[in-house]
Amino acid sequence: MKRYDLRHLHNDFDDRMVEIMEKVPAGEVIIFLFEVGDFTPVQRSADLMKEHGYELLNSLKFNEVDWTIVVRKNRG
């Protein structure tokens, strides 16, 4: 399990998230940390993972401004 901090990308983290998931082996669990203002990035990240065939295991508020999602890559 690896953790990736995408907060420095602010609202523009989608491409980096997919790039990371494409590089990890099947079965790997990844934790992404990103910044949220309104909650649209939360739904967008969940939709993005589903669109690419990854399994969203958890999604939770980390603190007042940050969010984490836990994702598993099921395919190679």
ROMARVO-687083 format. One line per 8 residues: number of its first residue (from 0); for each residue x, y, z of N, C-alpha, C, O. Coordinates in steps of 0.05 Angstrom, whole numbers, plus 5000, padded with zeros to 4 digits. Example, Ala and Ser with C-alpha at 12.3 -4.5 7.8 and 13.67 -1.06 7.14 Angstrom:
<pts>
0	5264 4886 5156 5246 4910 5156 5264 4934 5156 5285 4934 5169; 5257 4955 5142 5273 4979 5143 5258 5001 5157 5268 5023 5161 .
</pts>
This chain:
<pts>
0	5017 4977 5000 5000 5000 5000 5018 5025 5000 5037 5027 5016; 5012 5043 4981 5028 5067 4980 5008 5091 4981 4985 5089 4974; 5019 5113 4991 5003 5138 4994 5015 5159 4976 5040 5163 4975; 4998 5172 4961 5006 5194 4943 4992 5220 4951 4968 5221 4953; 5008 5240 4957 4998 5266 4964 4995 5283 4939 5015 5291 4928; 4970 5289 4932 4965 5305 4908 4955 5333 4915 4945 5347 4897; 4957 5340 4940 4947 5367 4948 4960 5390 4933 4948 5410 4929; 4985 5387 4926 5000 5408 4912 4988 5414 4884 4993 5435 4873 .
8	4972 5395 4874 4960 5398 4847 4933 5413 4849 4920 5419 4829; 4924 5418 4874 4898 5431 4879 4876 5416 4866 4871 5393 4873; 4862 5428 4847 4838 5416 4834 4845 5401 4808 4827 5391 4795; 4870 5401 4801 4879 5389 4776 4895 5364 4780 4918 5362 4770; 4883 5344 4793 4898 5320 4800 4889 5295 4784 4902 5274 4787; 4869 5297 4768 4858 5274 4754 4879 5259 4737 4882 5235 4740; 4894 5273 4720 4913 5260 4703 4935 5246 4719 4943 5224 4712; 4944 5258 4740 4965 5246 4757 4954 5221 4771 4969 5202 4774 .
16	4930 5222 4780 4917 5199 4793 4916 5175 4774 4923 5153 4782; 4907 5180 4750 4906 5158 4730 4934 5148 4723 4938 5124 4720; 4952 5166 4720 4980 5159 4713 4992 5140 4734 5005 5121 4728; 4987 5147 4759 4997 5130 4781 4984 5102 4780 4998 5082 4782; 4957 5102 4777 4943 5076 4777 4952 5058 4754 4952 5034 4756; 4958 5070 4731 4967 5054 4708 4994 5041 4713 5000 5020 4701; 5010 5052 4731 5037 5041 4736 5038 5020 4758 5058 5005 4759; 5018 5019 4775 5020 5000 4798 5011 4973 4789 4994 4970 4771 .
24	5021 4952 4802 5013 4924 4794 4984 4918 4803 4974 4930 4821; 4972 4899 4790 4945 4890 4797 4945 4880 4826 4964 4868 4835; 4924 4887 4840 4921 4879 4868 4932 4900 4887 4926 4899 4911; 4947 4920 4877 4958 4941 4894 4937 4959 4904 4918 4966 4890; 4939 4967 4929 4921 4987 4942 4936 5013 4944 4958 5014 4954; 4923 5035 4935 4935 5061 4935 4917 5080 4951 4893 5079 4949; 4930 5098 4966 4916 5119 4981 4924 5145 4967 4947 5152 4964; 4903 5160 4960 4907 5187 4948 4897 5208 4968 4876 5205 4980 .
32	4913 5228 4972 4906 5251 4988 4904 5275 4971 4923 5282 4957; 4881 5289 4971 4878 5313 4954 4862 5334 4969 4848 5328 4989; 4863 5358 4959 4850 5381 4971 4822 5384 4960 4818 5381 4936; 4803 5391 4977 4776 5397 4968 4768 5424 4978 4773 5432 5000; 4754 5438 4960 4741 5463 4968 4712 5457 4972 4702 5453 4994; 4698 5455 4949 4671 5444 4950 4675 5413 4947 4698 5404 4946; 4654 5399 4945 4658 5369 4945 4658 5357 4917 4657 5333 4914; 4659 5374 4896 4659 5363 4869 4684 5345 4863 4681 5326 4849 .
40	4708 5351 4874 4731 5333 4869 4727 5306 4881 4738 5286 4871; 4712 5304 4902 4707 5278 4914 4691 5260 4895 4699 5237 4890; 4669 5269 4885 4653 5254 4866 4668 5249 4840 4667 5228 4829; 4682 5270 4832 4698 5267 4807 4719 5245 4809 4723 5230 4790; 4733 5244 4832 4753 5223 4835 4741 5195 4836 4752 5177 4825; 4718 5193 4849 4704 5167 4850 4695 5158 4822 4699 5135 4814; 4684 5177 4807 4676 5171 4780 4700 5164 4762 4698 5146 4745; 4722 5178 4766 4746 5173 4750 4757 5144 4755 4764 5130 4736 .
48	4757 5136 4780 4767 5110 4786 4749 5088 4775 4758 5068 4764; 4723 5092 4777 4704 5073 4766 4706 5072 4736 4706 5050 4724; 4709 5095 4723 4712 5096 4694 4736 5080 4684 4735 5068 4662; 4757 5080 4699 4781 5066 4691 4783 5037 4702 4802 5023 4698; 4761 5028 4715 4759 5000 4724 4773 4994 4750 4779 4971 4756; 4778 5015 4767 4791 5011 4793 4769 5010 4814 4748 5023 4811; 4775 4996 4836 4755 4993 4857 4760 5013 4879 4782 5014 4891; 4740 5030 4885 4742 5049 4907 4735 5035 4933 4712 5025 4936 .
56	4754 5033 4951 4750 5019 4976 4740 5037 4998 4725 5028 5015; 4749 5062 4998 4741 5080 5019 4745 5109 5010 4762 5115 4992; 4730 5127 5021 4731 5155 5015 4724 5170 5041 4702 5167 5051; 4742 5186 5051 4736 5200 5076 4751 5226 5078 4772 5231 5066; 4739 5243 5095 4750 5269 5100 4774 5266 5119 4772 5253 5140; 4797 5277 5111 4822 5273 5127 4824 5295 5148 4832 5289 5171; 4818 5319 5141 4817 5342 5160 4798 5363 5148 4781 5356 5132; 4801 5388 5155 4782 5408 5145 4783 5413 5115 4763 5421 5104 .
64	4806 5409 5102 4808 5416 5074 4817 5392 5056 4818 5395 5032; 4825 5370 5068 4836 5348 5053 4818 5323 5053 4803 5319 5072; 4820 5308 5032 4804 5284 5029 4823 5261 5021 4843 5265 5008; 4816 5237 5029 4831 5213 5021 4812 5193 5007 4789 5190 5015; 4822 5180 4987 4808 5157 4976 4827 5134 4976 4852 5137 4972; 4817 5110 4979 4832 5086 4979 4822 5070 4955 4798 5064 4953; 4840 5062 4937 4833 5050 4912 4849 5024 4908 4873 5023 4915; 4837 5004 4896 4851 4979 4889 4851 4975 4859 4830 4979 4846 .
72	4873 4968 4848 4875 4961 4820 4870 4931 4818 4886 4915 4827; 4848 4923 4805 4841 4895 4802 4851 4882 4777 4852 4857 4776; 4859 4897 4758 4868 4886 4733 4896 4894 4727 4906 4914 4738; 4910 4880 4709 4937 4886 4702 4940 4903 4680 4963 4910 4672 .
</pts>
